[in-house]
Amino acid sequence: MQAGRIVLGGTNTLKLAKQVAKILHCTYKPIVHNHFPDGESYLRLPEVKGKAVVIILGMYPNPNEEALEAMFAIHTARDLGARHVTLVAPYLAYMRQDKRFNPGECVSAHVLPTLLQADRLLAIDPHLHRIRHLKNLFRGNAQELTANNVLASYLQKNHPNAVLCGPDEESSQWAAAIAKSICLDSLILKKHRYGPNKVKVKVKIDHVARGRDVVIVDDMISTGHTTAEAAGLLFRLGAKSVSAICVHGLFVGNAVQILKKAGIRNIVCTNTIESKYSKINIAKLIAGNL
Ligand code: R5P
């Protein structure tokens, strides 16, 4: 048992935090997060004085609530005398609003990390498209980890002959990179987003999917529209089957129904967000980097 380190689990990341603590042979405790009658958050931490505190806290399904939980927990850990505070955000929210798309908008991807006053921030595949590194957003020591190797092992075992499809150019850092690492074919589509629930995808080379089992690979599935649109196109191109894999399975609202209606056979994601589809465990990846 590591005496000087303690792992604290956030509200929706208890299971993952417990697994990481077990791998690290250190104490695990949950963060107590209740609510006052008016809805304000009430947090309580265990004894952390003099310890290196690792807070593992994902920011979904209630990003606002959980972002506040992270801020309060970090602040309280310091206040209670922690010697070092690391925040592990398996899913770091707000990263998609990374520029001012319309005049007057808040660039939340810049704001949230500045409010997280930990010494160190670790996030799994944060949605960094226009911003290259997490360290450009966070004043402490920041590190982004990728689940690519874990996804690659799953794909190698379960879809050894598949074509990997990235539904947009940005997804090539997952789809094309993983395909290259395990010698599979890949196909990257071009996406145009007209709004949160409306996307269109196009293809440049159309023969790769014909007669093949295709797995759509992306960092996240949110409303499911990107993946469903991509699946529709892949079937029109002659794909034999289409499955979907992602790092962060948000599955907002009826996303799963949308995916199933699009004919997607298997849906799998990692446990950065816990759900019945989170079959790929990233506990070792986190523990190995702490
Ligand atoms: C976009 O850049 C992301 O990589 C995902 O493709 C996107 O966020 C998925 O969103 P949705 O499931 O709502 O289409």
Residues whose N, C-alpha, C, O or C-beta is under 5 A from the ligand:
A	BS01	R5P	E170 P196 D218 D219 M220 I221 S222 T223 G224 H225 T226 T227
